[in-house]
């Protein structure tokens, strides 16, 4: 029996050599390789700057803080996502406004976005699920239609002049929407480099942003550095310069910087990334072909308007319920095949129930969740592995 894990990292000798070089250099915290990685990410995303941190979660939270979002404000996100998209809002003492996903869609309901905007709304965090980017034209249309309600409370908010769009692009580095690279479409875009992501630094993330009238990109970058390193006016690398030890703490901020060890992984992964994306696309196309005759519906990754990063293969078991789906997961596991579910909607979790959310108010999210199963998808997966997975799934579906 084959053993097929769900999402192991793709690490080659090149990554090992780069990390070893960092360890031998004597510089293992935030330093030259982190700065180089930031530059490479910005280049890849077609943006002026990028700021690296220890997670996509930190990137989103620090962006909300950069914007000056504060208690009394509201931030919108989808009910169909992982906790990080909403927990960062809660951390600021800000009201979480959850919006259901669209009917038969894993993405936020664009028609409900405008209805959810009030004079207190400062930002929206849409989710690029599985590597498929949202319809950002519709998101910007919704917030621009409510521009008259917007009440800025910081210089940055005033410069943007409307609700800010912070893309949760944890899954979608390398995706393209209407010819534009992910990272350059939204006001701000947060990427994850967690161990299971397409490009991994073990833990880590980066934030990119578009040009904002009246605001210098370097000023935004410097503010992110202050937010992510205790509000310290100089990082450790700057302090190593001759007679440059003295620094100031200008704000009592947070600690969520990336290290050179992590950046070393990222630098090599980014060089390999075009081939990684190519492999993921070929595996998705093979899955689609082999499962075409089954009573299932998969998320469409590649269309005339968008190109996915191919992070997850989401499959719905048409007309089935949670109990049936969970049986399929167990039977696949008995055959050595690890699967998963993306996602259990936030209102179904204790933390969000305690905040007053009820899944009955998010019927589309529940309908998408109840029969969704995520199949293994990663660059080390072979075509034979995909055939084995699909053959077993087809057999299980016939006899279940």
C-alpha positions, 0 to 999 in steps of 0.5 A, a space after each residue: 500500500 502506498 503512503 501519500 501524505 497531504 502536503 510535505 515540503 519540497 526541499 532540495 539540496 540547494 535549500 539545505 546549502 543556502 541555510 548552511 551558508 547562513 549558519 556558517 556566516 554568523 548572521 542568522 537573525 534579520 539581516 542581508 538575506 532577509 533584505 534580499 528576499 524582500 527585494 526578490 518578492 517585490 520584483 516577483 510581484 511587480 511592486 515597489 517594496 515588500 516587507 517580510 515577517 514571521 507569518 502572514 498573520 503578522 503581516 495582516 495584523 501589522 497592516 491593520 495597525 499601519 492603517 490606524 484601525 482601532 476599537 470602534 472600527 469594523 473590518 469585513 472578511 469571509 466566513 469561509 476561511 481559516 481563523 487568521 483572517 478574522 483573529 487579526 481583526 479581533 486582536 485590535 479590539 475591532 468588530 469582525 464583520 463576517 460575510 457569507 461566501 457566494 452560492 456554490 462558491 468558495 469566495 466571498 459573496 460580492 453582492 453582500 460586501 457593499 451591504 456590509 459596509 458602514 461608516 465604521 468600515 475601514 478595511 476588507 480582507 478577501 480570501 484567495 482560496 486554494 490559490 484562486 484569486 477573488 474577483 477584485 473588480 467586483 470588490 473594488 466596485 462594491 467599496 467604491 459604491 460606498 465611498 461616501 460612507 468612508 470616514 478616514 481616521 489616519 493620514 494613510 486612510 485619507 490618502 486611500 480615500 475608501 475602505 482598504 483592501 487587504 488580500 489574504 493571499 496566503 495561498 496565491 503567490 504566483 497567481 494572476 488576475 486579469 493579467 496582473 500578478 497577485 501582490 499588485 492587485 490589492 492595496 495590500 497583499 499578505 503572503 504565507 510561507 508556512 511549511 505547507 505552502 507552495 513556497 516555504 520558509 518553514 514559517 514566514 510571510 510577506 506583505 506587498 502594497 501598491 503605490 498610494 498617492 501622497 505616501 512614500 513607499 519607503 515610509 510604509 516599509 519603515 513603518 512595517 519595520 518599526 511595527 515588527 521589531 519592537 518599534 526600534 529605530 535600528 535593526 540588528 544589521 544597522 547596529 553592527 556598523 562602526 559606532 552605530 550601536 545607539 538606537 531609540 524605541 519610538 513606539 512600544 510595538 511587536 516582535 514578528 520579524 523574519 530571520 535570515 535562516 528562513 529567508 535562505 529557504 525562501 531565496 532558493 524556493 523563489 528561484 525554483 518557483 516557476 517549475 513548482 507552479 508548472 508541476 502543480 498545474 499539470 497535477 491539477 489538470 490530471 486530477 480534473 481529467 481522472 475525476 471527470 466522470 465522477 459525481 464531484 465538482 472541483 474548484 476551477 483553477 485556470 480560466 481565461 481571466 485568471 491563473 491560479 497558484 494551484 495551492 489546494 485541490 478542493 473537491 465537492 462530493 455532489 449532494 452529500 453531507 458531512 457524515 458521508 464526506 467524513 466516511 470518505 476521508 476515513 476510507 481514503 486514510 485506510 488506503 494510505 491517502 491523507 486528505 483534508 477539509 478546507 475549511 470549516 467555516 468560522 461560525 462553526 468554531 467555539 471561539 467565533 460562536 462565543 463572539 456571537 456568530 451562528 452558522 445558520 446565518 451563513 448557509 452558503 458557507 455550510 453548503 460548501 463545507 459539508 461535502 468538501 474534501 481536499 486531495 493531496 497536491 504538492 510538487 513532489 507528488 507524481 502522476 502515478 500518485 495522482 492516478 492511485 489517489 483517483 482510482 481509490 477515490 472512484 472505487 470508494 465513491 462507487 461502494 459508499 
